[in-house]
Amino acid sequence: MQTLTVGLGTRSYPIHIGSGLLDRAELMQQHVPHGRVAIVTNTTIAPLYLERLQRSLRSIDTSSVSVILPDGEEYKNSETLNLVYDALLKNRCERTTPLIALGGGVIGDMTGYAAATYLRGVPYIQVPTTLLAQVDSSVGGKTGINHPLGKNMIGAFYQPKMVLADTDTLNTLPDNELAAGIAEVIKYGLIRDLEFLEWLEQNMDKLLARDTAALQYAIERSCRNKAEVVAADERESGERALLNLGHTFGHAIESGMGYGNWLHGEGVAAGTIMAADLSQRMGWLGVEQVARIRRLFERAGLPVTGPDLGVEKYFELMGLDKKVEGGRMRFVLLKEVGRAVVQADVPQQLLRQTIQACAHG
């Protein structure tokens, strides 16, 4: 097991990464003062891991209430969130009853938001079961739900007490979900860690083959990058916005296609190619650098063109992005491979050219 720390003063917390961690409930014990937790999971994960986690919790004399939600991005909404509140209220969960998010990014985001708002705030623990959640969404305290008009538009910054990433859960992850997680892994290399990007180019086949050592290294390196950024800028007033490389385009794709039709990581992949193309049009990247980025996403089996929603639809959806400031869209672009910037003044003509060139899949 490897342990990293997200440094946030009195709210700092550990990220434990390793094999068999679902069986090590003692790692959570200090956060379960009254021997009772509420586990939030979904219909896909519950048959695989819920009983195992419950058994592990019983070993530390902890009982659990379980809330099993429907699986999918299309259920990341207020109606589903109310199912969590219903279960917590019916089971008389108290302020000292921590929630445990057992699942991927949707479960983590929704459980975190439920924890932030139930009784005005209860503790929660992230137990991510997808690569995307282990390397990105479980760390940093971004919680929330989607709105029909925009992705993740309703939420709160609310940090977990700890993150428990059991790499064994990746054994049951479908190939397309593994690839979707790799999209977020590649992102860290592109925005701030060129050495890691070069490692990914050399080891992509190992990741796709689910080589345990390679996966653990990629998770640890990604979490280290994310922890550093979150510690420096918890509420996204500066550097943390760089973690959204590809997300302005990607969220537009997810929303425009209907939640659940594109995986988040697939949207990020196509969106990152669009961001790289726009960076080239801004005069920052060369043709070969854009091709290098495209090759890496293609090797991971990820989409490198966006759907043809129409230029105006992209503009409309991107105008609803959380990074919009003073009515201006802001994009995370690449000054060079390994260094990202937030850019507000993007000429509309260049943006249209990028959408026309990269969104026709």
Secondary structure, DSSP 8 states (H G I E B T S, - for coil): -EEEEE--GGG-EEEEEETTGGG-GGGGGGG-TTSEEEEEEETTTIIIIIHHHHHHHHTTT-EEEEEEE--SGGG-SHHHHHHHHHHHHHTT--TT--EEEEESHHHHHHHHHHHHHGGG---EEEEE-SHHIIIIITSS-EEEEEETTEEEEEEEE---SEEEEEGGGGGGS-HHHHHHHHHHHHHHHHHH-HHHHHHHHHHHHHHHTT-HHHHHHHHHHHHHHHHHHHHH-TTSSSGGGGGGTTHHHHHHHHHHH-TTSS-HHHHHHHHHHHHHHHHHHTTSS-HHHHHHHHHHHHHTT---SB----HHHHHHHHTT-TT-BTTB--EEEEEETTEEEEE----HHHHHHHHHHHB--
